[in-house]
Amino acid sequence: STLHLFCRGPGALLVLWALAPVLLIWVESQVLQPLFVNRYFQVAMPACYILLARCVVRLAPAPRWQPVFFTALAAGFLFHLLVPMEFYTQPQKEPFRAAARYVAREQGADAQGTLVVAFPDVGLLDWYFGREGSPLRTDSQAFGAEHLPALQQRLDEARPRRVWYVVVYPPKRGPSPAILKELARRMTQTDYQEWPHAAAKDAAWVRVWRFEAKAQAPEHP
């Protein structure tokens, strides 16, 4: 049967290659941190392309209709890129670059006594810090209420003079109020900046909070 031949041939391996990374990323997104975004699926793309090519070859009509078939298929793919995905209009990195540049400029060359708490794109933020010549690097991650104990422990250990809190998420969902409340309890919020996506209202925004250590009350003799 066709299914038997598919399982014995390369088809089953291609399906496993295409699905396994997606399932692993989904599990990690539920357990650890949100990773269900396009760039993390690149490892599965070759298998998907090969499977798609196999389907197109098997479903292709008679030779005289093939130019119409492939033209319509290409037009459908292009429409999907331009309209639903906004692939060529949505600025993915400019807000992130601007936020990292702002933090690096405001911080200056001295990173001593400063913590950077970010979520979730830690590697990208650190890369832009490096591009800006800043010594800052992400120290901790915090977003949901489940991250609060680890953040409290890190703040107790480091006792920072300044905290930069950088969050990359759609505007309809922000960090847990418990995270911001804990930072405000320990420190004083002195600044807040946000960089929205100009072309996509529901895309991730970059938001930055700045907290400074509270002034110590003078000791009376």
N, C-alpha and C positions, 0 to 999 in steps of 0.2 A: 504494500500500500504506500501511498504518498507519505503518510506520517511515519511509517517504518523507515522509508528511505531517508526522510529528513533527519530522523534521530540517529541513523547510522552514519550519515554524512557530516559535513562541517556545519550544517544548520544548527544543530543542538549546541555545539560549542560557541557559535556566534551569539545565540540567544543568551547563553550563560554569561558570555563576555559583556553583553549589553545590559543585562539585568542585575548582575551581582554588584557592580559599583553603585548602582542606584539604590539598591536595598541597603547596602552598607552605609551610604551617606544618609539615608532616611533614618536608620537606627541611631547613628551618631547624633543627628539633629534632634532626635527625641530625648536622648540620654545626656549628651554633653552640651552642644551649642549648635545654633542654626547654621547649617551648611548647604541647605537645599537651594543652591543658586547655580546658574548656568555653568560658570567656569569650572566647578568641581566635577562636571560630568564629561570633561574632555577625554578621559581615559576610556569611556564607553563609546565615543563617537565613531571610531573606525568600524567597530562591529555594526553599529546602526547604519552606517553608510553602505556597508557591504550587504546587509540584509535588505536595505531599501533597493539597492541595485538589482539584487536577485528577484525581488518582487516586481520591479519594473520590467525586467526581461521576460518574466513569466506572464505578466498581464498585458504586455504590448499587443496591440491589435494587428490586423493584417498589414502588410508593408505599405499599402497605399494610404492607410490612415495613420501611420506612425508619425509623419511630420506634425499632424494636428494634435496627436496624443502628447508628444514630447513638448510641443510649444505650450499646450495648456498646462502641463505638469510644471514646466519652468515658470510660467506666469503665476501659478498657485503658490509655489515656493517663494517667489519674489514678493508677492502680496503679503504673505505671512511675515516676512522679514520687515517690510516697510510699515505695515499697519498694526497688527497685534503686538509684535515685538518691539516696534520702533527702533530697530537695530541701528540705523544710520542717523537717528536724530537724538537719541537719549544719551546725554553726556554722562558716562559712567564714572569717570575718574576726576574730572575737573573739580567738583566740590571737595573731594577727598584731598586733592593736591592743595587746594586753597586753605583747607582747615589745618593741614600739617604745616603749611608755610606760616600761617598765623600763629600757631602754638610755638613753632621754632623761633619766630621773630620776637614774640612777647617774652619767651623764656630767656633768650640770650645764650651765652656760651657756658654758663654755669648750671649744671643739672643737679648739683648736690642738694639734698633735702627735698627733692621733687619726685613725686610718683605720677606715672601716667597709667591711668586705668582706662581700658578701652574694650569695645565689643562691637562686632565680632572680628573685624578685619585687622588683626594685630600685625600680621606680616607686612601688609601693604602700608600701614601707618609707619612702621619702623623703617621701611624702605624709603618712604618720602622724607622722614626725619634725616636719614643718611644723605639723601640728595640735597637737602637744605644745609648740610654741614652741622646739624644739631647733635649734641651728645645724648639727647633724650631717647629712651627706648621704653616700650611698654613693659610695665612691671606686673600688672594684674589684669584680670578680666572680671567684669561684673555687669549683670543686666537684670536677671530675675531674682526673686526673693531667695531662691536656693543658693545664690552666690554670696549672700550677706555674711554668713559665718566666716568664710575664707577672707572676705574683704576686711571684716573687723579684725581678724587675726593679723593680717598684713599691716593694717594701720597701727595696731598696737606695737608691732615689731619695729616698723620704720619711723613712726612719729614724724611724718613729713611736715615741712613748712608750707608746701604747696602741693596741690593735687590737680592734675588735668584729667577730666573725665570726658572721653570721646566715645560717642555712640553713633553707629551707622544703622539706621532702621527707618522704615516708612513712617511718615508723620503720624499716622493713626495709632501707632504703638510705640510707647516710650519705655524707658527703664522702669523697673519696679519703684514705686514711691518709697519703699523701705530703703533702697540704695541711696536715693537723694536725701532722704531724711537723716540717715546715718552720717553722711558726709556733712550735712548742714549742722548736725548736733555737735560734731567734733570741730568743725572749721567754719569759716565765713565765706559764703559765696560772693565773689567780687566781679564775676563776668559771666555772660552767656552769649554764645554766638551760634548761628545755624546757617548752613549752606544748602538750600533746597535745589532739586533738579529743575531746571527751567523748562524742560520739554516733557516731563512725565510727572504728574501730580502724585501718583501712587508709588513712585520709585523711592529708594532709600535716601533719606536726608542725612547729612553729617551735622551732628550737634555737639557742641563743646561747652562744658561747664568748667569754671575756674574757681578753686577753693583755696583760701589762704588760712594759715594758722591763726587762731584767735589771739589777740593781744593779751599778754599776761598782766594781771593786776599787780601794781607795785606793792612790794612788801614794806610794811611799816615797822620801824624799829620798836 
